[in-house]
Amino acid sequence: MLNLAQKWFRYLDWVIIGVLFLLAIYSCAALFSTTDGKTGSDVPTHIVSKQILFEVLGFISMFVTAKLDYRALRKRNRWIYGVTVFLLIVVYGMPRRFGAHSWIPLGLFALQPSEFAKLGLIIAIATYMANMDESESSTYGLRKTFAISGLFIVPFVLTLKEPALGQALVMFAIVLFMYMAFAKRSHLTILLAGLALVIFGLTFIALNFPDQSTTFIQNVLIKHHVLKAYQADRIVVWLNPNYDPTGAGYNVRQAQMAVGSGQVFGEGFLTSRLTGGGWIPNQWTDFIFTAIAEQFGFIGSSVLILTFLVLLHRLTRIATISLDPFGTYLILGIVGMFGFQVFENIGMNMYLSPATGITLPFISYGGSSLIANFVAVGLALSVYRRYQSMRYTSNSMPYSGVSL
């Protein structure tokens, strides 16, 4: 029994586990500083103790997931996808929280189905892509693209209508990142060139004609229900920093001030003015990076970003050594999910991108997101464990003339 336990622990990637432990410390420190001594209906009670509980449950979920054979998910991908879509529908029958149908109340805990729907989407698309790679006629025409789009569009629309624009954008990033590895080079070049052209064109028009862009957003996109009013305001604020500084632009302006006031070494833990004074709304979720930047400065923020880069590097490395295409696509989806969330969350805290309500993985407060993220890492560790198991087994066997 002891030898089995030793072997199992030897097969884990302890660099990733160490990274997650460091992120947990960052999270608890930031959450404590954002709520210490503050009261009010909008301030969560016992936030640090709850987060520690979620961290413990997350690590347990990760180790349990790592122990399982990830290949079993491929056989059950339809059930997993169906359950996550079903939960996204059920959530519409639940009362609104913070203006959205995004949570299912379960007593002391509220489940956010969109967090787990991202994993369901990754598993379903990874299964389809692996099946195509392993088929005898592995063509990558438009029909395959339409099939992937069909799997993506259902959870995307349901999430977007909650409304949860940030979560929907994460799903889009996941599919795009996985498709970049799946598509033939010619199709990928056309896709990326078209996407880059659209993004560059829209950004150029928006930044050079902010007044006209603002009018278009307010009079067209809102009027035709493409965007909610508050979602449109976030884009307008990004285009025009002086738009409604005491209203729609207040959060972003305060966040930018907090990041800047940290300078190189920060103002010190529990001694920062904006974080300590409670001047930044939603600082324990969307704007938690400001607490780290203000208190620990450029150095502390850089260490956090470097920690995320190490995590993404290790996950990408596991994707490259996976023994089957399903494992590769599975981890690439997870890398796309984490990478986009980190980029977008830190970007909106620094006024580099519009505020979209995307939380910072492993740092922001939230049980559903934290556990879902740990499960995602557990899947990657399961892929790594199988690779390590096969490697050690092949090294211990007598040479048979076959190289593995």
WOHULIN-V90047 format. One record per pair of residues at least 6 apart in sequence whose ideal C-beta (glycine too) atoms are under 8 Angstrom apart, sorted by the first residue. I is the first residue (numbers start at 1). J is the second residue. Records with the same first field share a line. If there is no record, write none. Layout:
I=J ; J
//
This chain:
7=392
8=67 ; 385
10=388 ; 392
11=384 ; 385 ; 388 ; 389 ; 392
12=66 ; 381 ; 384 ; 385
13=314 ; 318 ; 380 ; 381 ; 384
15=310 ; 314
16=311 ; 314 ; 315 ; 377 ; 380 ; 381
19=307 ; 310 ; 311 ; 314
20=59 ; 62 ; 311 ; 362 ; 374 ; 377
22=307
23=304 ; 307 ; 308 ; 311 ; 362 ; 363
24=55 ; 362
26=292 ; 304 ; 307 ; 363
27=51 ; 55 ; 288 ; 362 ; 363 ; 364 ; 365
28=48 ; 51 ; 52 ; 55
29=269
30=284 ; 288 ; 291 ; 292 ; 295 ; 363
31=47 ; 48 ; 51 ; 284 ; 288 ; 365
32=48
33=269 ; 270 ; 272 ; 275 ; 276 ; 291 ; 295
34=275 ; 280 ; 283 ; 284 ; 288 ; 291
35=43 ; 44 ; 47 ; 48 ; 284
36=270 ; 276
38=278
42=281
44=50 ; 284 ; 365
47=284 ; 365
50=365 ; 367
51=365 ; 370
54=366 ; 367 ; 370 ; 371
55=370
57=367 ; 371
58=370 ; 371 ; 373 ; 374
59=374
61=371 ; 374 ; 375 ; 378
62=374 ; 375 ; 377 ; 378 ; 381
63=378
64=378
65=374 ; 375 ; 378 ; 379 ; 381 ; 382
66=378 ; 379 ; 381 ; 382 ; 385
67=382 ; 385
68=382
69=382 ; 386
70=326 ; 327 ; 330 ; 379 ; 382 ; 383 ; 386
71=324 ; 326 ; 327 ; 386
73=80 ; 123 ; 127 ; 330 ; 379
74=123 ; 126 ; 127 ; 130 ; 326
77=123 ; 124 ; 126 ; 127
78=124
80=119 ; 120 ; 123 ; 124
81=120 ; 121 ; 123 ; 124 ; 151
83=120
84=113 ; 116 ; 117 ; 119 ; 120 ; 121 ; 155
85=117 ; 120 ; 154 ; 155 ; 158
87=104 ; 111 ; 113 ; 116 ; 117
88=113 ; 114 ; 117 ; 155 ; 158 ; 159
89=158
90=104 ; 113
91=101 ; 102 ; 103 ; 104 ; 113 ; 162
92=101 ; 162
94=101 ; 103 ; 104 ; 105
95=105
97=103 ; 110
99=230
100=162 ; 163 ; 164
101=162
102=112 ; 113 ; 114 ; 162 ; 164 ; 167
103=110 ; 111 ; 112
104=110 ; 111 ; 112 ; 113
109=367
110=367 ; 368
111=368
112=366 ; 368 ; 369
114=155 ; 159 ; 162 ; 164 ; 167
115=167 ; 366 ; 368 ; 369 ; 372
116=368 ; 372
117=155 ; 158 ; 159 ; 167 ; 171
118=167 ; 170 ; 171 ; 174 ; 337 ; 372
119=372 ; 375 ; 376 ; 379
120=155
121=151 ; 152 ; 155 ; 171 ; 174 ; 175 ; 333
122=174 ; 178 ; 330 ; 333 ; 334 ; 337 ; 376
123=330
124=151
125=148 ; 151 ; 152 ; 174 ; 175 ; 178 ; 329 ; 333
126=178 ; 326 ; 329 ; 330 ; 332 ; 333
127=326
128=147 ; 148 ; 151
129=148 ; 178 ; 182 ; 325 ; 329
130=324 ; 325 ; 326 ; 329
132=138 ; 140 ; 144 ; 182
133=182 ; 325
134=325
140=182 ; 183 ; 184 ; 187
145=179 ; 183 ; 187
148=175 ; 179 ; 182
152=171 ; 172 ; 175
155=171
156=168 ; 171 ; 172
159=167 ; 168 ; 171
160=168
163=228 ; 231
164=357
165=228 ; 231 ; 356 ; 357
166=344 ; 356 ; 357 ; 358 ; 359
167=357 ; 358
169=340 ; 344 ; 356 ; 358
170=337 ; 340 ; 341 ; 358
173=336 ; 337 ; 339 ; 340
174=333 ; 336 ; 337 ; 340
176=195 ; 336
177=332 ; 333 ; 335 ; 336 ; 339 ; 340
178=329 ; 332 ; 333 ; 336
179=188 ; 191
180=188 ; 191 ; 192
181=328 ; 329 ; 332
182=329
183=191
205=213
206=213 ; 239
207=239
210=239 ; 240
213=236 ; 239
214=236 ; 239 ; 240 ; 243
217=227 ; 232 ; 235 ; 236
218=232 ; 236
220=226
221=227 ; 232
222=228 ; 229 ; 232
227=235
230=248
233=243 ; 244 ; 247 ; 248
234=248 ; 354 ; 355 ; 356
235=354
236=243 ; 248
237=243 ; 244 ; 248 ; 249 ; 252 ; 354 ; 355
238=252 ; 351 ; 353 ; 354 ; 355
241=249 ; 253 ; 351
242=249
243=249
244=250
245=253
250=281
251=280 ; 281 ; 282 ; 286 ; 287 ; 355
252=348 ; 351 ; 355
254=274 ; 279 ; 280 ; 281 ; 290
255=280 ; 287 ; 290 ; 348 ; 349 ; 350 ; 351
256=349 ; 350 ; 351
257=274
258=272 ; 274 ; 275 ; 279 ; 280 ; 287 ; 290 ; 291 ; 293 ; 294
259=289 ; 290 ; 293 ; 294 ; 301 ; 349 ; 350
261=267 ; 272 ; 273 ; 274 ; 294
262=272 ; 293 ; 294 ; 295 ; 296 ; 297 ; 298 ; 300 ; 301
263=297 ; 298
264=297 ; 298 ; 299
265=296 ; 297 ; 298 ; 299
266=272 ; 293 ; 294 ; 295 ; 296 ; 297 ; 299 ; 300
267=273 ; 294 ; 295 ; 297
268=295
269=295 ; 296
270=276 ; 295
271=295
272=291 ; 294 ; 295
273=279 ; 294
274=280 ; 290 ; 294
275=283 ; 290 ; 291 ; 294 ; 295
280=287 ; 290 ; 291
281=287
283=290 ; 291
284=364 ; 365
285=359 ; 364 ; 365 ; 366
286=345 ; 348 ; 355 ; 357 ; 358 ; 359 ; 364
287=349
288=359 ; 360 ; 363 ; 364 ; 365
289=301 ; 304 ; 345 ; 346 ; 349 ; 360 ; 363
290=349
292=300 ; 301 ; 304 ; 363
293=300 ; 301 ; 349
296=303
304=363
305=342 ; 346
308=338 ; 342 ; 361
311=338
312=335 ; 338 ; 339 ; 342
315=331 ; 334 ; 335 ; 338 ; 377 ; 380
316=331 ; 332 ; 335
318=331 ; 380 ; 383 ; 384 ; 387
319=327 ; 328 ; 331 ; 332 ; 335 ; 383
320=328
321=384 ; 387
322=328 ; 331 ; 383 ; 387
323=386 ; 387 ; 390
327=383 ; 386
330=379 ; 380 ; 383
331=379 ; 380 ; 383
334=376 ; 377 ; 379 ; 380
337=376
338=361 ; 373 ; 376
341=358 ; 359 ; 360 ; 361
342=360 ; 361
343=353
344=353 ; 356 ; 358
345=358 ; 359 ; 360 ; 364
346=352 ; 360
347=353
348=354 ; 355 ; 356 ; 358
359=366 ; 369
361=369 ; 373
362=370 ; 373
390=404
391=404
394=404
//
